[in-house]
Amino acid sequence: MELKDRGEVFSFLKEAFKAQAALSEKERTKEEVDGILSPYFSEEYQKAFFKENLKETNGKYLTYASDFAKYYIPFYQYSNDTRVVIKPDKIYVFEYFPESNEGPVGYKSHYEGILLENFSGVWKVSKYLDDEIPEEVIKESL
């Protein structure tokens, strides 16, 4: 899949999230999990997601719901607040979150994002960016 514009990038990320969410539907073998994730995620990202989110029972794996699960595609509104910077071999998708002290969990102002990389012509989510978006990418997105 070529990702030439923000609409295509958003569609890809929505499908990647659906793949992750499907892992909560029923127990699966490691091979099945890999088959579901590999079209969307780099091997390194899959390993991190697997380690953080999948639980084993009798040789099969399942994810459990959580409001703060790491390595899931962020639940963006995919609006004008969601910035997309497309480079030849990298795509940065991120949002700025102003400080919040409301509710049970507060946080400081920060950027949060996903890095997609082109692996031999195939785009895959390769890294979760927790306030690690390069300054030049942020400036380019404004």
C-alpha positions in Angstrom: 0.0 0.0 0.0 1.3 3.4 -0.9 0.7 6.1 1.6 0.8 9.4 -0.3 -1.5 11.6 1.7 -3.0 12.0 5.2 -6.3 10.2 4.2 -4.3 7.1 3.2 -2.2 7.3 6.3 -5.3 7.5 8.5 -6.9 4.6 6.8 -3.8 2.5 7.3 -3.6 3.4 11.0 -7.3 2.6 11.5 -6.8 -0.9 10.0 -3.6 -1.4 12.1 -5.7 -0.6 15.2 -8.4 -3.0 14.1 -5.8 -5.7 13.8 -4.6 -5.0 17.4 -8.2 -4.9 18.7 -9.0 -8.2 17.0 -6.5 -9.9 19.4 -9.0 -9.4 22.3 -11.7 -11.4 20.5 -10.4 -14.9 21.1 -7.3 -16.8 22.1 -4.8 -17.3 19.2 -1.5 -19.1 18.6 1.7 -17.0 18.4 1.7 -17.7 14.6 -1.9 -16.4 14.3 -1.0 -13.2 16.2 2.0 -12.6 14.0 -0.1 -13.1 10.9 -2.6 -10.5 12.1 0.0 -7.9 13.1 2.7 -8.4 10.4 0.9 -6.5 7.6 0.9 -3.3 9.7 3.8 -3.5 12.2 7.5 -3.9 12.1 8.9 -7.0 13.7 10.4 -4.9 16.6 7.1 -3.1 17.2 5.3 -6.5 17.2 7.6 -7.9 19.8 7.1 -4.8 22.1 3.4 -5.0 21.7 3.3 -8.7 22.3 5.4 -8.5 25.4 3.4 -5.6 26.9 -0.2 -6.6 25.9 -0.6 -10.3 25.2 -1.2 -12.8 28.0 -0.7 -16.5 27.5 -3.1 -19.3 28.6 -2.3 -22.9 27.6 -0.1 -21.9 24.7 -2.6 -19.4 23.3 -2.6 -15.6 23.5 -5.2 -12.9 24.2 -5.2 -9.1 24.9 -7.2 -7.6 27.7 -8.9 -4.2 27.7 -7.0 -1.4 29.4 -7.3 2.4 29.2 -3.5 2.8 29.3 -2.2 -0.1 27.2 1.2 0.6 25.6 2.0 0.2 21.9 -1.6 0.4 20.7 -2.3 2.9 17.9 -3.3 6.1 19.7 -7.0 6.9 19.7 -6.7 10.1 17.7 -9.7 12.0 16.4 -8.0 12.1 13.1 -8.8 15.8 12.8 -6.8 18.9 11.9 -5.1 18.5 15.3 -3.5 15.3 14.0 -0.4 16.2 12.2 1.1 14.1 9.4 4.5 14.7 7.9 5.4 12.4 5.0 9.1 11.9 4.2 10.4 9.5 1.5 11.0 6.6 4.0 9.2 7.8 7.2 5.8 9.2 8.1 5.3 10.9 11.4 1.7 11.0 12.8 1.3 12.9 16.0 -0.8 15.2 18.2 -0.1 17.8 20.8 -1.8 17.3 24.1 -2.0 20.4 26.4 -1.6 19.9 30.1 -4.6 18.4 31.9 -5.3 18.2 35.6 -8.9 17.0 35.2 -10.1 13.6 36.0 -8.2 10.8 37.8 -5.1 11.1 35.6 -3.3 14.3 34.9 -0.4 14.9 32.6 2.0 17.7 31.4 1.8 19.1 27.9 3.4 16.8 25.4 3.4 15.3 21.9 2.5 11.7 21.2 2.8 9.9 17.9 3.5 7.0 15.7 6.4 6.6 13.3 5.8 4.6 10.1 8.7 3.4 8.1 9.1 2.0 4.6 10.6 -1.5 4.7 11.5 -2.4 1.1 8.3 -0.8 -0.3 6.0 -1.8 2.6 4.9 0.8 5.1 4.7 -0.4 8.7 4.3 1.1 12.1 7.8 1.0 13.6 7.8 3.1 16.7 5.6 4.7 19.3 6.8 8.2 19.8 6.2 9.5 23.4 7.3 13.1 23.2 10.1 12.2 20.8 9.0 13.9 17.6 12.0 15.7 16.1 11.8 19.5 16.3 12.2 19.9 12.6 9.2 17.6 12.0 7.1 19.6 14.4 8.1 22.9 12.6 7.3 21.3 9.2 3.8 20.3 10.4 2.8 23.8 11.4 
